[in-house]
Amino acid sequence: MGSLTGRRTMAEFSQKRGKQRDEVLGGTVDFLLANARLVLGVGGAAVLGIATLAVKRLIDRATSSRDEDDTKGDSTCLEESWKELSLLKATPRQQPRSPPAALSQPLSLPGPSPAAPEGPTDTGPQMSPPRSSPALLCLTFQEKLLAFERDHVTIPAAQVALAKQLATDIALELQAYLRNKFPELPFGALVPSGPLYDGLQAGAADRVRLLVPLVLEGGLWDLVPGLDTVARDPRCWAVRRTQLEFRPRGSSPWDRFLVGGYLSPRVLLELLRKALASSVNWPAIGGLLGCLIRPSVASEEPLLEVQHERLELSVAVLLAVPGAAAEDPVLLAWPLEGLAGSLWLQDWYPAEAARLRALDARDAGARRRLLRLLCGVCRGHPALARLDQCHLSQVVLRLGEAEADWAEAALGQRFLQALEALVLGLERASLPRHFNPAVNLFGGLRAEEIDALGFALYSGLRAPERLL
């Protein structure tokens, strides 16, 4: 019994010593971070901050105890991490200070000794050997950004044309199948769309949206905002069947997909998935088009994987309820979770792409080029791949309407501003949708994802060339 009590006492003593050691270490690190600006300047403080924060996190995670009192949750640690990282925020790069006058003047060499014999003087011009200045060999960030755009963002025109042709041919084949398989369902013309068609695709022509519109009868359907439903979801809408007293169920071909008086996207998605996976003769269609087509079984959305000898293409087949008027929302059948599974997701992409196009047309700006650059950088970065075009479009839209200069010469500056805007959004865990601020696009990120994204963006702000 005494031996057991002694072991417990020793364990408690070791734990207290470990906590005291961690507190001393944490205080030392905080002191270094707080005084780094005074000793090293802004640039040196940033480098020291990144390295010190990384070491501190590793030590904290390795030495943290498993007691319930010590594990207070990831949110507290995350807040402290962002406070420490505030040292690394994007600040104007300071030019190196000019040396004092006494050091900047060339040293005067002593004259010849009086005892030394004078040699013959050469009155002709003396040619000094040419020296290549290192500054002439260094590219500016703007030049590196344009080089990255040329090598990793711009898509060859032949590849774009081939991807569009394949998407058009697949759309025609799938449209013919749907009309033969479901002649009672009025589907509209299938229309390929997406970033590839709006000049917003970056890196490769590897993804296309194929909209399958549902033609709903006028006067029989009503759109209800998601906030007015039990789901209380601002992203979505419900499609409600109306006029049941005059046009009872069964008078519309879409009534077979009603659940509780609402048109169910979940039931329609299941119908489409089964058709794409088991009914369509993709080997025959692929042989006709000179490619291999197969439905993706891993994707939640209906997706076709196309393999051509010159490219690989993903075609997302999306059931859509188009707006009857220009101001009406475009709704997509999307695999949503929980109560939102019975709602239709509003598609803001067409409005966002149109707004960027209009802004660039007004002043011949480079907003869409900036979006392509951001997509290309995040796509090739292991920590930033979580940021997709939807996230990046919101930042570019806000900058596009706030900043006046969108000439090519300002592209590098706008790129850094976009990174800083993303960092500020991650600090608040908030990225409102430009056309619907009630939707927070960062709301679904976990604390670890925010931590990783924020650290990668802070590092990129201090050394943006490393992102390229």
MOPE-V601192 format. One line per field, one symbol per residue. psi: psi as a letter, one per 20 degrees, with the letter a starting at -180 (. if undefined). Layout:
psi: ???
This chain:
psi: ghgghhggghghghgghgggghgggghgghgghhjhghgirgghhgghggghgggggggghhiprjqhhhnjqhgghgghghghihhjqoqpppqpqqrqhhhiqqppqqrqqhipqprppoirppoqppppphhhipqrhghhghhgghhigppqhhhgggghggggghggghghghhhhmhionqappoqaahhijkjqpgqmjpqpopnqpoqppiiqpppqhhjrhhloiirqqopprkhhhnrpiipiihijqokjqpohgghggggghghhihpmhggghhhikrppqqpihqhqoppppoqiirpppoooopqnqqhrhiqqpqqoqnqqbhiijrpppoigghgghggggghhhjlrkghggggggggghhjphhjihoahgghhgghgghhihqhokrhhjggghghhgghhhghhhhilpnqpginiipoijhjqrhhggggggghhghhhhmhhii.
